[in-house]
Amino acid sequence: MATDNSFDVVSKVDIQEVRNAIDQATKEVNARFDLKNTHSEIKLEGDETIQLASSDEYKLEAVTEILQQKLVKRGISLKSLEFGKIEPASGSSVRQKVTLRQGIASEKAKEIVRVIKDSKKKAQASIQGDTVRISGKDRDTLQEVIALLKSHDFGIDMQFTNYRSN
């Protein structure tokens, strides 16, 4: 029997790196002269929501930019962030929720499977919860599938893990 090779396509965010980025961004916000006394803050709520707050929309935009820079430096893709709308808070301050996207949504997973099927490569894709498992007989074919998926923009951050060759 021929051996099967496989790998998983996942979309995960390293929460510890997010915490580190938030700590660095908070230090920079507190040190910046233009953001002094603006009551700007960045908080991680649970493992999937970041709460941003500041005295006005302009300052909130600056805080958001600082956070994005720190996340990128730590290797977190901005595609895994989903920004909520800016809401008024107490006084004249504003706040915004940023949701961290974990896992591949079912419609995105179906889109990934369709792209692989349309490419006519000899690989099978199956959806397993919030991951997509791709298997094939030839390692080179799987490498081609990875290159194909990297060239497509699905609007999510993808990692290729659990590479197995039996």
URQUITA-V606063 format. One record per residue. RES is the residue in one small letter. PHI is phi as a letter, one per 20 degrees, with the letter a starting at -180 (999 if undefined). PSI is psi in radians with two decimals (* if undefined). D_LAST is the distance of its C-alpha to the last C-alpha in Angstrom with 1 decimal. Layout:
BEGIN
{{RES & PHI & PSI & D_LAST} {RES & PHI & PSI & D_LAST}}
END
This chain:
BEGIN
{{m & 999 & 2.44 & 11.2} {a & f & 2.58 & 9.3} {t & e & 2.62 & 5.7} {d & d & 2.38 & 6.0} {n & d & 2.62 & 6.2} {s & b & 2.82 & 8.8} {f & b & 2.87 & 11.6} {d & d & 2.48 & 14.8} {v & d & 2.08 & 18.3} {v & c & 2.88 & 20.8} {s & c & 1.71 & 24.4} {k & c & 2.66 & 25.4} {v & d & 2.29 & 28.4} {d & f & 1.85 & 28.7} {i & f & -0.62 & 31.8} {q & f & -0.69 & 32.7} {e & f & -0.63 & 32.9} {v & f & -0.76 & 35.0} {r & f & -0.79 & 37.3} {n & f & -0.76 & 37.7} {a & f & -0.70 & 38.5} {i & f & -0.73 & 41.1} {d & f & -0.79 & 42.7} {q & f & -0.75 & 43.0} {a & f & -0.69 & 44.4} {t & f & -0.74 & 46.9} {k & f & -0.77 & 48.1} {e & f & -0.70 & 48.7} {v & f & -0.74 & 50.4} {n & f & -0.46 & 52.7} {a & e & -0.41 & 53.5} {r & f & 2.35 & 54.3} {f & f & -0.73 & 58.0} {d & f & -0.19 & 57.8} {l & d & 0.15 & 55.9} {k & f & 2.47 & 58.2} {n & l & 0.52 & 59.8} {t & d & 0.00 & 57.8} {h & l & 0.68 & 56.1} {s & e & 2.39 & 52.8} {e & b & 2.71 & 49.8} {i & c & 2.14 & 46.0} {k & c & 2.46 & 44.5} {l & e & 2.12 & 41.1} {e & d & 1.98 & 41.5} {g & m & -2.57 & 38.6} {d & d & 0.19 & 35.2} {e & c & 0.03 & 35.6} {t & c & 2.35 & 39.2} {i & d & 2.27 & 41.2} {q & d & 2.11 & 44.9} {l & d & 2.45 & 47.0} {a & b & 2.55 & 50.8} {s & a & 3.08 & 53.7} {s & f & -0.48 & 57.4} {d & b & 3.04 & 57.1} {e & f & -0.64 & 54.7} {y & f & -0.79 & 55.1} {k & f & -0.65 & 54.2} {l & f & -0.66 & 51.3} {e & f & -0.71 & 50.0} {a & f & -0.74 & 50.3} {v & f & -0.73 & 48.4} {t & f & -0.75 & 45.6} {e & f & -0.74 & 45.4} {i & f & -0.80 & 45.2} {l & f & -0.76 & 42.4} {q & f & -0.72 & 40.4} {q & f & -0.77 & 40.9} {k & f & -0.66 & 39.7} {l & f & -0.75 & 36.6} {v & f & -0.73 & 35.6} {k & f & -0.52 & 36.2} {r & e & 0.08 & 33.8} {g & n & 0.30 & 31.0} {i & e & 2.17 & 31.6} {s & f & 2.44 & 31.7} {l & f & -0.23 & 35.0} {k & f & -0.36 & 33.2} {s & e & 0.06 & 32.2} {l & d & 2.43 & 35.9} {e & c & 1.92 & 38.1} {f & e & 2.27 & 41.8} {g & e & 3.12 & 44.3} {k & e & 2.72 & 47.9} {i & f & 2.20 & 50.4} {e & d & 2.52 & 52.7} {p & f & 2.51 & 56.1} {a & c & -2.90 & 56.3} {s & f & 2.54 & 59.3} {g & m & -2.40 & 62.0} {s & d & 0.25 & 61.2} {s & e & 2.89 & 57.6} {v & c & 2.79 & 54.5} {r & b & 2.83 & 50.9} {q & b & 2.42 & 47.6} {k & e & 2.40 & 44.3} {v & d & 2.13 & 41.0} {t & e & 2.36 & 38.0} {l & e & 2.13 & 34.5} {r & e & 2.13 & 32.0} {q & d & 2.40 & 28.8} {g & n & 2.86 & 26.0} {i & d & 2.14 & 25.9} {a & f & 2.69 & 28.8} {s & f & -0.67 & 28.1} {e & f & -0.61 & 30.1} {k & f & -0.68 & 28.2} {a & f & -0.72 & 24.9} {k & f & -0.66 & 26.3} {e & f & -0.71 & 27.5} {i & f & -0.80 & 24.0} {v & f & -0.75 & 22.6} {r & f & -0.74 & 25.7} {v & f & -0.72 & 25.4} {i & f & -0.75 & 21.8} {k & f & -0.73 & 23.1} {d & f & -0.41 & 26.3} {s & f & -0.21 & 24.5} {k & m & 0.37 & 23.3} {k & f & 2.66 & 19.9} {k & e & 1.21 & 17.1} {a & b & 2.55 & 15.4} {q & d & 2.41 & 15.9} {a & d & 2.36 & 17.3} {s & c & 2.46 & 18.2} {i & e & 2.22 & 20.6} {q & c & 1.56 & 19.8} {g & m & -2.09 & 23.0} {d & d & 0.38 & 23.7} {t & c & 2.84 & 20.3} {v & c & 2.15 & 18.6} {r & e & 2.28 & 14.9} {i & d & 2.23 & 14.0} {s & c & 2.65 & 11.1} {g & a & 2.91 & 11.0} {k & f & -0.55 & 9.8} {d & d & 2.25 & 11.2} {r & f & -0.67 & 10.8} {d & f & -0.66 & 14.6} {t & f & -0.73 & 15.3} {l & f & -0.64 & 13.8} {q & f & -0.69 & 15.9} {e & f & -0.66 & 18.8} {v & f & -0.73 & 18.4} {i & f & -0.79 & 18.7} {a & f & -0.71 & 21.7} {l & f & -0.80 & 23.1} {l & f & -0.63 & 23.0} {k & f & -0.56 & 24.5} {s & f & -0.36 & 27.3} {h & e & 2.53 & 28.2} {d & d & 1.86 & 30.3} {f & e & -0.04 & 29.5} {g & n & 0.16 & 32.0} {i & c & 2.79 & 29.4} {d & e & 2.18 & 27.6} {m & d & 2.45 & 23.9} {q & c & 2.64 & 21.1} {f & d & 1.98 & 17.5} {t & c & 3.07 & 15.4} {n & l & 0.73 & 12.3} {y & f & 2.11 & 10.1} {r & c & 2.41 & 6.4} {s & c & 2.11 & 3.8} {n & e & * & 0.0}}
END
